[in-house]
Amino acid sequence: MALARRLVVVALLAFAFAAPWPAQAGAAWERWLAHDPRGTVRVDHGAWSRFLASYLVMGRDGITRVAYARVTPADRAALAAYLDRLAATPISGARRDEQRAFWIDLYNALTVKVVLDHYPVGSIRDIDISPGLFADGPWGAKLVTVEGVALSLDDIEHRILRPIWKDPRLHYALNCASLGCPNLMPQAFTAANTERLLETAARAYVNHPRGARVVEGRLTVSSLYRWYAEDFGGSDAGVIAHLRRYARGPLARALAGVRQISGDGYDWSLNDAATAGHTS
């Protein structure tokens, strides 16, 4: 019986550590607080926009998918070269708006590259390259070195973007290569367009059924709003207030009488254009 109890405990711990429960934001990584309000650093994200124009597909269900299977060796090399250029950028000397676009595009391009490096896979969570016995997915692996500092996707999201900018709309900008995730935008973020793209992405996700839906007065939301509740006001009321800000049409009317969240869900299936006909 003692052995059985130990096995149960081990199994529960394995489940807890493997569950897709995103890390919470802590204090901003002091190393990346540096910026220059008059900085002249400009980052060219044209290569990333060209990649998206070639391989991002909008489905009839309103979800964007990547045609991973069609990416040519030349375009894989171009993506890797783009990431190398980002890694070589002295981003600490840039303005804040330039930095924000830099980190968003770096995160998204790295995510696509890591999927391509392990393709075919059914879910990004199958790419178990993060350190730790019970690690899940690629988010904890050091994938890029910027200004001599090795960084993971978790570092970029939870130690740089979220704590420095404190903007819940960032969740709509960062793509985790899954159908439940906000859409990958069809163009790169830049210092000039980030505000517009954040607003566009927020409206698109909130008004899609995977973001929020009300059926018979019961509100079901993306698990994103549960995982990151602290970024959306820390309560059901905060999340609902955020949803109301971006809701349009029938959703806006339905939310008027809603006071609590009744459920949540998330689809971790890969956002793969090759399997679009086999996903709901």
C-alpha positions in Angstrom: 0.0 0.0 0.0 2.9 2.4 0.8 4.4 1.8 -2.7 1.0 2.4 -4.3 0.6 5.7 -2.4 4.0 6.8 -3.6 3.2 5.9 -7.1 0.0 7.9 -6.9 1.9 10.9 -5.5 4.5 10.7 -8.3 1.7 10.5 -10.9 -0.1 13.5 -9.5 3.2 15.5 -9.4 3.9 14.5 -13.0 0.4 15.7 -14.0 0.8 19.0 -12.1 4.2 19.8 -13.7 3.1 18.7 -17.2 -0.2 20.6 -17.2 -0.4 23.5 -19.6 -0.5 26.1 -16.8 1.4 29.1 -18.0 3.9 30.9 -15.7 2.9 34.0 -13.9 4.7 37.3 -14.5 7.1 38.3 -11.8 9.2 41.4 -11.5 10.6 42.7 -14.7 14.0 41.3 -15.6 16.2 44.3 -14.7 18.6 43.5 -17.5 16.0 44.5 -20.1 14.7 47.6 -18.4 17.3 49.7 -20.3 16.0 51.8 -23.2 16.8 55.0 -25.0 13.9 57.4 -25.5 15.9 59.0 -28.3 17.4 55.8 -29.6 18.0 55.4 -33.3 18.0 51.6 -33.5 15.5 50.5 -36.1 14.7 46.9 -36.7 13.7 45.6 -40.2 11.0 43.0 -39.8 10.4 42.7 -43.5 11.6 39.1 -43.7 9.0 38.1 -41.1 6.2 39.9 -42.9 7.2 38.1 -46.2 7.2 34.7 -44.4 3.7 35.4 -43.1 2.4 36.6 -46.5 3.7 33.3 -48.0 2.6 30.8 -45.4 -0.2 32.2 -43.1 -3.6 30.9 -44.2 -7.0 32.3 -42.9 -9.5 29.5 -42.4 -13.2 29.7 -42.9 -13.5 29.3 -39.2 -11.7 32.6 -38.6 -8.5 31.0 -37.3 -5.2 31.6 -39.0 -3.0 28.6 -39.6 0.6 28.1 -40.9 1.3 26.0 -43.9 4.3 24.3 -42.2 4.5 21.5 -44.7 4.9 23.9 -47.6 7.8 26.0 -46.2 10.7 25.7 -48.6 14.3 25.1 -47.5 15.1 28.6 -48.8 12.4 30.2 -46.6 13.5 28.2 -43.6 17.0 29.6 -44.2 15.5 33.1 -44.5 13.6 32.7 -41.3 16.8 31.6 -39.5 18.7 34.5 -40.9 16.0 36.9 -39.7 16.2 35.5 -36.2 20.0 35.8 -36.3 19.6 39.5 -37.3 17.3 40.0 -34.3 19.7 38.3 -32.0 22.5 40.6 -33.2 20.4 43.8 -32.6 21.5 46.1 -29.7 17.9 46.3 -28.6 18.7 47.9 -25.2 19.6 51.1 -27.0 16.2 51.3 -28.8 13.0 53.2 -27.9 10.3 51.4 -25.9 8.0 51.1 -28.9 10.8 49.6 -31.0 11.6 47.2 -28.2 8.0 46.0 -27.8 7.6 45.1 -31.5 11.1 43.5 -31.4 10.1 41.1 -28.6 6.7 40.3 -30.0 8.1 39.4 -33.4 11.1 37.5 -31.9 8.7 35.4 -29.8 6.4 34.6 -32.8 9.1 33.9 -35.3 10.9 31.6 -32.7 7.7 29.7 -32.1 7.2 29.1 -35.8 10.9 28.0 -36.2 10.7 25.6 -33.3 7.6 24.0 -34.8 9.3 23.7 -38.2 12.4 22.1 -36.5 10.2 19.3 -35.1 7.5 19.1 -37.7 5.3 17.1 -38.1 3.7 17.2 -34.6 0.1 17.3 -33.5 0.6 19.9 -30.8 3.4 22.3 -29.8 3.1 20.6 -26.4 4.6 17.5 -28.0 7.9 19.4 -28.5 9.3 18.5 -25.1 12.7 20.3 -25.2 12.3 22.4 -22.0 14.5 21.4 -19.1 13.1 19.5 -16.2 11.8 15.9 -15.8 8.2 16.9 -16.2 8.7 19.8 -18.6 6.0 20.2 -21.2 6.5 21.9 -24.6 9.4 24.2 -25.8 8.7 27.3 -23.6 11.5 26.8 -21.1 14.3 25.9 -23.6 16.9 28.6 -24.3 16.3 29.2 -28.0 18.1 32.5 -28.7 20.9 34.7 -27.3 20.4 38.5 -27.4 23.1 40.8 -26.2 24.9 37.8 -24.7 21.9 36.6 -22.7 20.3 33.2 -23.5 16.6 33.5 -23.6 13.6 31.2 -23.7 10.1 31.9 -24.9 9.0 32.0 -21.2 11.7 34.6 -20.6 10.4 36.8 -23.4 6.8 36.6 -22.4 6.9 36.4 -18.6 10.1 38.3 -17.6 10.2 40.9 -20.3 7.0 41.7 -22.2 4.3 41.2 -19.5 6.0 42.8 -16.5 7.5 45.7 -18.5 4.5 46.8 -20.5 1.7 45.5 -18.3 -0.7 45.3 -21.2 -3.2 42.5 -21.4 -3.5 43.0 -25.1 0.0 41.4 -25.4 -1.8 38.0 -25.0 -3.4 38.6 -28.3 -0.1 39.3 -30.0 1.9 36.3 -28.9 1.1 33.1 -30.8 1.6 29.7 -29.3 1.0 27.7 -32.5 -2.3 26.3 -31.3 -5.9 26.6 -32.5 -7.0 27.9 -29.1 -4.5 30.7 -29.3 -5.2 34.2 -30.6 -4.4 34.4 -34.3 -0.9 35.0 -35.6 -1.2 38.4 -37.3 -0.7 38.5 -41.1 2.2 41.1 -40.8 5.1 41.8 -38.5 4.6 44.1 -35.5 6.6 47.4 -35.9 7.0 50.5 -33.8 4.5 52.2 -36.1 1.7 49.6 -36.2 1.8 47.8 -32.8 -1.1 49.8 -31.3 -3.3 49.2 -34.3 -2.5 45.5 -34.4 -3.0 45.0 -30.7 -6.5 46.5 -31.0 -7.3 44.4 -34.1 -6.1 41.2 -32.5 -8.1 41.9 -29.3 -11.3 42.5 -31.1 -10.8 39.4 -33.3 -10.2 37.0 -30.4 -12.8 38.3 -28.0 -15.5 38.1 -30.7 -14.5 34.6 -31.9 -16.2 31.7 -30.1 -12.9 30.4 -28.8 -12.3 33.7 -27.0 -15.8 34.1 -25.5 -19.3 32.9 -26.0 -22.6 33.1 -24.1 -25.1 30.3 -24.4 -28.3 30.5 -22.4 -26.8 33.2 -20.2 -23.7 31.2 -19.3 -20.3 32.6 -20.3 -17.5 30.3 -21.5 -14.1 31.8 -22.1 -10.7 30.8 -23.4 -8.6 29.3 -20.6 -6.2 32.2 -21.4 -8.4 34.4 -19.2 -8.2 31.9 -16.3 -4.4 31.3 -16.7 -3.7 35.1 -16.8 -6.5 36.4 -14.7 -4.1 38.8 -13.0 -3.6 40.6 -16.3 -7.3 41.0 -16.8 -8.2 42.5 -13.4 -7.7 39.4 -11.3 -11.4 38.4 -11.1 -14.4 37.3 -13.2 -15.6 40.9 -13.1 -12.3 42.1 -14.5 -12.3 39.6 -17.3 -15.9 40.4 -18.2 -15.1 44.2 -18.2 -12.3 43.5 -20.6 -14.5 41.4 -22.8 -17.1 44.1 -22.9 -14.6 46.7 -24.1 -14.0 44.7 -27.3 -17.2 42.7 -27.8 -19.4 43.6 -30.7 -22.9 42.7 -31.9 -24.5 39.7 -30.4 -21.7 39.1 -27.9 -21.8 42.6 -26.6 -25.6 42.3 -26.1 -25.2 38.9 -24.4 -22.5 40.1 -22.0 -24.7 42.8 -20.7 -26.4 40.4 -18.3 -23.5 38.3 -17.4 -21.9 38.5 -14.0 -19.6 35.5 -13.8 -17.6 33.0 -15.9 -19.2 29.6 -16.1 -16.4 27.6 -17.8 -13.3 27.8 -19.9 -11.5 25.7 -22.5 -8.5 25.7 -24.9 -7.5 23.7 -28.0 -3.8 22.8 -28.1 -4.0 21.2 -31.6 -1.3 22.6 -33.8 -2.4 25.6 -36.0 -1.4 23.6 -39.1 -3.0 24.5 -42.5 -2.4 20.9 -43.6 -4.9 19.5 -41.1 -7.5 22.3 -41.3 -10.0 19.9 -42.8 -9.6 17.6 -39.8 -10.1 20.1 -37.1 -13.3 21.6 -35.7 
